């Protein structure tokens, strides 16, 4: 009887521990699953992070490269990203095969971790996924086209028309002030 009671207590404690540490988010495998690149060429990829609708609050999710290959990888948004319960976000990135890369398959891994938005940096991490892989086949000549992923957005440029308008307005205002000063001086001389 003691053994059954002890086994029951262990099961209950195990269930409590598992429910306390379950990951409240999921990570999609990067798309495309295999990117074919020439040496020195770049390609685009994406993956998705989805937060469970059971999660009561927003979470901040980060992704970190393991740097196990010579591939050069840059995320469009280095993170962390805030995700609302039941919502998902798409993470876009660029992978470049170095000019010195050997032909063949190259794989880079990264880890995604999320923490509750109301906790300080690094506290109460709700789970870590380190299985996503970015797979690249470095080739001497392409045998197929890669899936089209939107290009990295260009940095916002200052509106040149707005700047030109401000400068023109300042020049006109300065000319009016100079004109008024000369006009006032003429009247004083008369």
Kinemage of the C-alpha trace (Angstrom):
@kinemage 1
@onewidth
@group {chain A} dominant
@subgroup {mainchain}
@vectorlist {calphas} color= white
{ca unk a 1} P 0.000 0.000 0.000
{ca unk a 2} L 2.889 2.291 0.814
{ca unk a 3} L 4.389 1.711 -2.644
{ca unk a 4} L 1.113 2.595 -4.385
{ca unk a 5} L 0.774 5.769 -2.314
{ca unk a 6} L 4.398 6.728 -3.049
{ca unk a 7} L 3.909 6.051 -6.775
{ca unk a 8} L 0.761 8.231 -6.760
{ca unk a 9} L 2.621 11.112 -5.085
{ca unk a 10} L 5.457 10.828 -7.624
{ca unk a 11} L 2.977 10.916 -10.524
{ca unk a 12} L 1.187 13.982 -9.118
{ca unk a 13} L 4.463 15.839 -8.515
{ca unk a 14} L 5.654 14.904 -12.012
{ca unk a 15} L 2.446 16.266 -13.562
{ca unk a 16} L 2.835 19.522 -11.635
{ca unk a 17} L 6.422 19.914 -12.769
{ca unk a 18} L 5.608 19.130 -16.411
{ca unk a 19} L 2.714 21.608 -16.465
{ca unk a 20} L 4.936 24.297 -14.929
{ca unk a 21} L 7.650 24.003 -17.558
{ca unk a 22} L 5.706 23.216 -20.719
{ca unk a 23} L 6.677 25.447 -23.602
{ca unk a 24} L 3.877 27.826 -24.489
{ca unk a 25} L 5.189 28.454 -27.993
{ca unk a 26} L 6.051 26.615 -31.169
{ca unk a 27} L 8.671 27.157 -33.853
{ca unk a 28} L 8.159 26.313 -37.519
{ca unk a 29} L 10.989 24.696 -39.470
{ca unk a 30} L 12.739 27.327 -41.632
{ca unk a 31} L 11.462 27.614 -45.214
{ca unk a 32} L 12.789 26.767 -47.740
{ca unk a 33} L 14.067 23.531 -46.254
{ca unk a 34} L 17.128 23.588 -48.542
{ca unk a 35} L 18.598 26.718 -50.130
{ca unk a 36} L 20.883 26.229 -53.115
{ca unk a 37} L 23.582 28.908 -53.361
{ca unk a 38} L 26.654 29.609 -55.433
{ca unk a 39} L 29.796 30.639 -53.549
{ca unk a 40} L 29.443 34.240 -52.359
{ca unk a 41} L 25.689 34.259 -53.077
{ca unk a 42} L 22.882 35.049 -50.628
{ca unk a 43} L 19.407 33.589 -50.208
{ca unk a 44} L 16.383 34.348 -48.062
{ca unk a 45} L 14.594 32.172 -45.494
{ca unk a 46} L 11.787 32.513 -42.984
{ca unk a 47} L 10.383 30.740 -39.962
{ca unk a 48} L 7.449 31.357 -37.688
{ca unk a 49} L 7.117 31.574 -33.901
{ca unk a 50} L 3.610 30.943 -32.566
{ca unk a 51} L 2.428 31.582 -29.020
{ca unk a 52} L -0.202 29.322 -27.464
{ca unk a 53} L -3.629 30.870 -26.932
{ca unk a 54} L -3.556 29.316 -23.437
{ca unk a 55} L -0.737 31.654 -22.448
{ca unk a 56} L -2.249 34.518 -20.383
{ca unk a 57} L 0.201 37.261 -21.397
{ca unk a 58} L 2.554 38.458 -24.127
{ca unk a 59} L 5.994 36.907 -24.442
{ca unk a 60} L 9.325 38.144 -25.766
{ca unk a 61} L 11.036 35.630 -28.045
{ca unk a 62} L 14.717 35.666 -29.034
{ca unk a 63} L 16.736 33.545 -31.444
{ca unk a 64} L 20.445 32.866 -31.221
{ca unk a 65} L 22.707 31.207 -33.794
{ca unk a 66} L 24.870 28.298 -32.664
{ca unk a 67} L 27.547 29.248 -35.256
{ca unk a 68} L 28.394 25.645 -36.137
{ca unk a 69} L 29.055 26.380 -39.823
{ca unk a 70} L 30.817 28.973 -41.966
{ca unk a 71} L 27.488 30.319 -43.286
{ca unk a 72} L 26.835 34.019 -42.718
{ca unk a 73} L 23.331 34.518 -41.331
{ca unk a 74} L 21.584 37.794 -40.617
{ca unk a 75} L 18.047 38.156 -39.261
{ca unk a 76} L 16.020 41.145 -40.525
{ca unk a 77} L 14.914 41.845 -36.958
{ca unk a 78} L 17.504 40.734 -34.401
{ca unk a 79} L 14.805 40.529 -31.692
{ca unk a 80} L 13.561 40.003 -29.133
{ca unk a 81} L 10.073 40.060 -30.632
{ca unk a 82} L 6.927 40.562 -28.549
{ca unk a 83} L 4.186 38.067 -29.409
{ca unk a 84} L 0.607 38.137 -28.093
{ca unk a 85} L -1.241 34.995 -26.927
{ca unk a 86} L -2.650 32.985 -29.840
{ca unk a 87} L -0.658 35.045 -32.352
{ca unk a 88} L 2.399 34.291 -34.446
{ca unk a 89} L 5.155 36.255 -36.071
{ca unk a 90} L 7.277 35.510 -39.109
{ca unk a 91} L 11.030 35.963 -38.791
{ca unk a 92} L 12.903 36.680 -42.033
{ca unk a 93} L 16.618 36.322 -42.618
{ca unk a 94} L 19.407 36.175 -45.158
{ca unk a 95} L 21.982 33.414 -45.457
{ca unk a 96} L 25.196 33.904 -47.412
{ca unk a 97} L 27.591 31.218 -48.577
{ca unk a 98} L 31.126 32.576 -48.187
{ca unk a 99} L 33.209 32.837 -51.361
{ca unk a 100} L 35.556 30.249 -49.816
{ca unk a 101} L 32.783 27.732 -48.977
{ca unk a 102} L 33.328 24.155 -50.071
{ca unk a 103} L 30.640 22.656 -52.332
{ca unk a 104} L 28.164 20.468 -50.458
{ca unk a 105} L 25.585 20.693 -47.689
{ca unk a 106} L 26.111 23.218 -44.886
{ca unk a 107} L 23.804 23.411 -41.866
{ca unk a 108} L 23.427 26.154 -39.265
{ca unk a 109} L 21.375 25.678 -36.103
{ca unk a 110} L 19.737 28.268 -33.925
{ca unk a 111} L 17.792 28.297 -30.676
{ca unk a 112} L 14.518 30.112 -29.994
{ca unk a 113} L 13.634 30.988 -26.405
{ca unk a 114} L 10.690 32.924 -25.023
{ca unk a 115} L 10.053 34.626 -21.690
{ca unk a 116} L 7.012 36.335 -20.248
{ca unk a 117} L 6.823 40.031 -21.117
{ca unk a 118} L 6.464 41.159 -17.501
{ca unk a 119} L 9.668 39.403 -16.376
{ca unk a 120} L 13.127 40.963 -16.552
{ca unk a 121} L 15.608 39.872 -19.219
{ca unk a 122} L 16.490 36.206 -18.887
{ca unk a 123} L 14.018 35.449 -16.100
{ca unk a 124} L 11.363 32.735 -16.354
{ca unk a 125} L 12.286 31.352 -19.756
{ca unk a 126} L 9.271 29.310 -20.883
{ca unk a 127} L 11.166 26.939 -23.137
{ca unk a 128} L 13.988 26.671 -25.635
{ca unk a 129} L 13.847 25.049 -29.073
{ca unk a 130} L 17.237 24.301 -30.621
{ca unk a 131} L 16.159 22.003 -33.431
{ca unk a 132} L 15.511 24.477 -36.286
{ca unk a 133} L 18.108 24.184 -39.052
{ca unk a 134} L 18.986 26.404 -41.977
{ca unk a 135} L 20.229 24.058 -44.714
{ca unk a 136} L 22.295 25.340 -47.620
{ca unk a 137} L 23.721 23.427 -50.534
{ca unk a 138} L 26.734 25.249 -51.979
{ca unk a 139} L 27.046 24.420 -55.688
{ca unk a 140} L 29.226 25.366 -58.647
{ca unk a 141} L 26.134 25.765 -60.859
{ca unk a 142} L 22.445 25.881 -59.967
{ca unk a 143} L 20.175 22.962 -60.729
{ca unk a 144} L 17.015 24.692 -59.475
{ca unk a 145} L 15.625 28.021 -58.279
{ca unk a 146} L 15.092 28.768 -54.588
{ca unk a 147} L 11.697 29.614 -53.126
{ca unk a 148} L 11.071 33.360 -53.294
{ca unk a 149} L 11.059 35.014 -49.872
{ca unk a 150} L 10.468 38.797 -49.678
{ca unk a 151} L 13.708 40.799 -49.787
{ca unk a 152} L 15.040 42.542 -46.710
{ca unk a 153} L 13.325 45.913 -46.393
{ca unk a 154} L 15.558 48.870 -47.189
{ca unk a 155} L 16.294 51.169 -44.261
{ca unk a 156} L 13.919 54.082 -44.111
{ca unk a 157} L 15.299 57.045 -45.989
{ca unk a 158} L 14.597 60.590 -44.971
{ca unk a 159} L 12.099 62.103 -47.338
{ca unk a 160} L 14.252 64.314 -49.582
{ca unk a 161} L 11.252 66.357 -50.697
{ca unk a 162} L 10.487 67.215 -47.075
{ca unk a 163} L 14.070 68.314 -46.446
{ca unk a 164} L 14.117 70.358 -49.677
{ca unk a 165} L 10.849 72.023 -48.647
{ca unk a 166} L 12.185 72.905 -45.203
{ca unk a 167} L 15.379 74.381 -46.690
{ca unk a 168} L 13.415 76.346 -49.316
{ca unk a 169} L 11.060 77.664 -46.629
{ca unk a 170} L 13.992 78.729 -44.452
{ca unk a 171} L 15.652 80.528 -47.405
{ca unk a 172} L 12.403 82.337 -48.274
{ca unk a 173} L 11.883 83.331 -44.620
{ca unk a 174} L 15.473 84.624 -44.443
{ca unk a 175} L 14.977 86.637 -47.646
{ca unk a 176} L 11.778 88.201 -46.264
{ca unk a 177} L 13.550 89.134 -43.019
{ca unk a 178} L 16.464 90.714 -44.935
{ca unk a 179} L 13.995 92.604 -47.185
{ca unk a 180} L 12.114 93.935 -44.142
{ca unk a 181} L 15.344 95.012 -42.430
{ca unk a 182} L 16.448 96.992 -45.543
{ca unk a 183} L 12.979 98.525 -45.850
{ca unk a 184} L 12.983 99.648 -42.207
{ca unk a 185} L 16.482 101.176 -42.612
{ca unk a 186} L 15.349 103.121 -45.723
{ca unk a 187} L 12.379 104.563 -43.865
{ca unk a 188} L 14.618 105.662 -40.979
{ca unk a 189} L 16.960 107.472 -43.416
{ca unk a 190} L 14.042 109.436 -44.921
